[in-house]
Amino acid sequence: MIYELPELPYSSDALAPIISRETIEYHYGKHERTYIDNLNRLIKDTEYEDMELEDIIRSASGPLFNNASQAWNHIFYFFSFSPDGNHEPEGHLKKAIEEQFGSVEDFKKEFEAAGVSVFGSGWVWLSKDKDGKLFITKASNAENPMTQGLTPLLTFDVWEHAYYIDYRNRRADALKELWKIVDWDIVASRYI
């Protein structure tokens, strides 16, 4: 199996000014391409060669885990956005967020705070367990909640390359702006 960089469902300038064309071109076009190229090189002629990406993430370690997880994490991240995002969660997901965090606004504040508090590079995740309970988790480097038996619903990338071109060292500002492009329909479809 050879993994390929999927084409984004929007143009490279469609998320501007929240995420600029330059950031998309470097972050998705170059960083993500490197993770996928490394993944393909590392699985060649190994037991992982015909595995699904999620199974590699759950079973691999070291450089293979890092590249597999980063490839998956970035696709998941970029495919959570839409230039028409800017709406709120609805239905079962909204109800679960309100039950778990009090309100959508309280959830967003807690999610942003978790992302700001990640030391160094990593991710902040909204995930669910098998019973539908929601969790906000922080992750260093390439970590992914799938390795803890959780199902990811939404993630914000807090590696500096995700926001530095557009926001410099203002991680908190970058995280707050991302809500404007989250496609809550996509996030809700992951909650089912």
Number of C-alpha atoms within 10 A of each C-alpha: 11 12 13 12 15 10 11 13 12 13 11 17 16 17 20 15 10 21 21 16 17 15 21 21 14 15 18 22 15 12 17 21 17 16 21 21 16 17 27 20 13 17 18 13 10 9 9 19 17 13 13 11 17 14 13 20 23 17 11 14 12 7 12 21 21 20 23 27 26 24 26 19 22 21 17 16 17 19 19 20 25 18 17 12 18 15 13 14 18 13 8 12 20 16 15 18 21 15 13 15 17 12 15 18 13 14 17 16 15 14 22 22 15 17 25 20 13 18 13 12 15 21 24 27 24 20 22 19 16 9 6 14 13 22 20 19 17 22 19 15 17 20 19 29 22 16 13 10 13 18 21 22 23 24 25 25 23 27 18 16 15 22 23 15 15 18 16 12 12 13 20 16 14 23 24 15 13 17 19 18 20 26 21 23 17 17 20 17 10 15 19 9
